[in-house]
Amino acid sequence: MNKTTTDTAAHRQPMKIIKRSEMANCYTMAEAIDGMSRAFASLSSGECEVPHRYIVNTSDDAMTLLSKPVFVTNQDKFCVKILTQKNTYAVPGIPTILGVVLLMDAVTGEILAMMDGDFITAIRTGAASGLATKYLAREDSRTLAVFGCGGQGRTQLEAVDAVRDIEKIWVFDPSREHAERFVEDMSRKTKASIEIGQDLSVLKEVDIICTATNAQRPLFYKEHLKKGTHINAIGSFRPEMQELDPAIIHSSRSYFDDMEDCLNESGDYLKAIGNAGHSSEDSSEWLAGEIGACVLGRIGGRINPDETTIFKSVGTAIQDFVVAEEIYGKSKADGFGTEIRLNE
């Protein structure tokens, strides 16, 4: 290697590899919820550019590849998340959603960090529901139902528990084994009583519902709900997926992480709008707007204690950026993460 090449290499920034355990030790759900407030305000105010995510399925539809970039005005960094999602049977011990987040220097283009995307996706998605719950759920909410006992379901529970005094939780999952493991694990993280839901009749006692599944038909129906329920729906991010009964959507007020993406990509809302017989522009009674607009004070949240509210999320890259940028800053300050120089 000649001297010029050596000098150039020496001036390039190293890339940090930041592991899940390092992130979990330094970054709390409360910090993530606060971060989502900034993320969604940035999105709704137009201060970030979030191109349409790229989604491709394998020929047998067993696996989905997602790429999500984001650029933020007046920031010296940007990021992209690359994810895989397994759509068929789960492999024991391996999450169905895996990936990495790459944080990059907006001036030089250098990759500053590669982080575990599983952790970032789970905590930021849970935190988004925590933020929405803070704005939309009744203050006196004490009961919770979680549909889906994977990693996403865990952070949904943790986030809701962080913003409301939850006393009782029911969980639902097609796998009894997954549900039992969920109850065992999460009982150590909450003071609330947790049990496996035996049937949907318990929803008449539930104040908040979180759905985190790959379902392709409704998980429950309007007649199952009590008045004043708040729903965080995060599973349906493709047209063929569906968690919510259109009748619930039509009789509720819906708030979104990214309204355009939710209406164009989620089977929940594509079916609800189609069943309503008119366009989304004519659906203002049940399409309230983005949660970021609530944060900014542009629209209100819950109107009365008896209405049903929904927070619909398909996930947006600005969430990943906020978490990744904050964790990277902590790694620089506290000295964790492994530095490597791929160019050497």
Summary of the structure (lengths in Angstrom):
residues: 344
radius of gyration: 20.5
end to end distance: 9.7
largest distance: 74.2
contacts: 1188
relative contact order: 0.18
helix: 39%
strand: 25%
